[in-house]
Amino acid sequence: MKEEENTKNNRNLLEIRKKYVPKAVYNTIPSFISKANGSKMTDVEGFEMIDFAGGIATVNVGHCHPKVVRAIKDQAEKYIHTCFHVAMYEPYIELAKRLCEIAPGDFPKMAFFANSGAEAVENAIKIARYYTKRSGIITFENAFHGRTLMGMSLTSKVKPYKLGFGPFAPEIYRIPFGDVKLFETFLIDHVAPENVAAIIAEPVQGEGGFITPPPEFFPQIAEICQEYGILLIADEIQSGMGRTGKMFAIEHWNVVPDIILLAKSLAAGLPLSAIIGRKEIMDSPHIGGLGGTFGGNPVACRAALAVLDIFKEDDLLHKAEVLGEKLKKQLEIWQNKYDIVGTIHGIGSMLAFEIIDPEANKPDKEKAIELVNLCHKKGLVILTCGKYGNTIRLLMPLIIQDEELEQGFKIIEENLQILEKRN
Ligand SMILES: Cc1ncc(COP(=O)(O)O)c(C=O)c1O
């Protein structure tokens, strides 16, 4: 038994990983986790890390929140899977009802569930095309919508997401993010608005570097959509579930999308995504046109219901706002103090900062990766993102304790000092 335990160190597990799991399935840190709680993860060697990555925006309520764990255990003891298409169950319809109630828009809505963000994107496009009887889809430069064929086709960044994986889905048009004028001329030069089923947008671009559009952008896009009968799909997979201080980031601009997509933090780490939209749109496809074996799994739905309870009972939206203010303050200090810290991006607690080469005034991806590695060695997990891979994004659980936050800041600061000196 002892011998077996001894083999469970990161190095040995990494060897097995390298032998049996393709390298394309990338990893940020070379650690294997044995437990995670709140804002902390512990690896198989007992090394504790503060988590500023949150499983890529997936544990906004924290790792293994007791209410989520209780709901999962309770549900697992009752039934784990029937398939909603075969035998229905209450957690599915209860979650659909609650999401329709909280999603923006004072009109009847409907919702259904899939397993991943990419699957939610696929379904939204299917529904938009069915309802409008049009095929064109407009997406944005710098967008990320997943790794399935449609998700990847809508995604902007070629490397690593698309290189060698084509051909891609047809009838997809890409325009720059944040400039409505370009959009208007695009509808003259490239595609007739009458052929466009939907525009899909991340209210705050996630993988693209936490890019926030100018304040007039979404209201004007919504107006154009309304004028031409184009549906507006808000991909809130990364920006939703309270990350920006509002349940849905699009609420910052008082814009009401026709379809909203959630995944990631919806079920606190269980695979679940939601497609929520106007009733007449969602209910347009024929019986049997939508669904899947695992979509809206009862255990995942119970976890999501617990997440919604936690948001209410623990006032998580307020916590997200307060956390956002603390993060902003800290990032501005670093920006003033260190030449290698460039532009700050994002809103609420969805914030990121660029690492730059100050002499050339250029993105410095290598240094950003070095910062990730140095932080990991000192017990902090952070992630990069952005077009040039030089942006450090902060996606810690919204319930993070002040001491953990301070400790994380301290680790980043120590390493910024090291990297700054090397300049
Ligand atoms: C905005 C956005 N859309 C879609 C996806 C795809 O989600 P998933 O990885 O669950 O398929 C992601 C994942 O990072 C995302 O950030």
The ligand as a Tripos MOL2 file, in Angstrom:
@<TRIPOS>MOLECULE
LIG
   16    16     1     0     0
SMALL
NO_CHARGES

@<TRIPOS>ATOM
      1 C1        -17.1950   32.4150  -23.9430 C.3       1 LIG1
      2 C2        -17.0510   30.9340  -24.0570 C.ar      1 LIG1
      3 N1        -17.8760   30.2510  -24.8710 N.ar      1 LIG1
      4 C3        -17.7860   28.9200  -24.9990 C.ar      1 LIG1
      5 C4        -16.8290   28.2010  -24.3130 C.ar      1 LIG1
      6 C5        -16.7520   26.7050  -24.4850 C.3       1 LIG1
      7 O1        -17.1440   26.0760  -23.3110 O.3       1 LIG1
      8 P1        -16.7230   24.5510  -23.0600 P.3       1 LIG1
      9 O2        -15.2490   24.5240  -22.8620 O.co2     1 LIG1
     10 O3        -17.5080   24.1660  -21.8270 O.co2     1 LIG1
     11 O4        -17.1610   23.7890  -24.2620 O.co2     1 LIG1
     12 C6        -15.9520   28.8670  -23.4600 C.ar      1 LIG1
     13 C7        -14.8870   28.1350  -22.7380 C.2       1 LIG1
     14 O5        -13.8900   28.6720  -22.3300 O.2       1 LIG1
     15 C8        -16.0590   30.2730  -23.3290 C.ar      1 LIG1
     16 O6        -15.2220   30.9570  -22.5470 O.3       1 LIG1
@<TRIPOS>BOND
     1     1     2 1
     2     2     3 ar
     3     2    15 ar
     4     3     4 ar
     5     4     5 ar
     6     5     6 1
     7     5    12 ar
     8     6     7 1
     9     7     8 1
    10     8     9 2
    11     8    10 1
    12     8    11 1
    13    12    13 1
    14    12    15 ar
    15    13    14 2
    16    15    16 1
@<TRIPOS>SUBSTRUCTURE
     1 LIG1         1 GROUP 0 **** ****
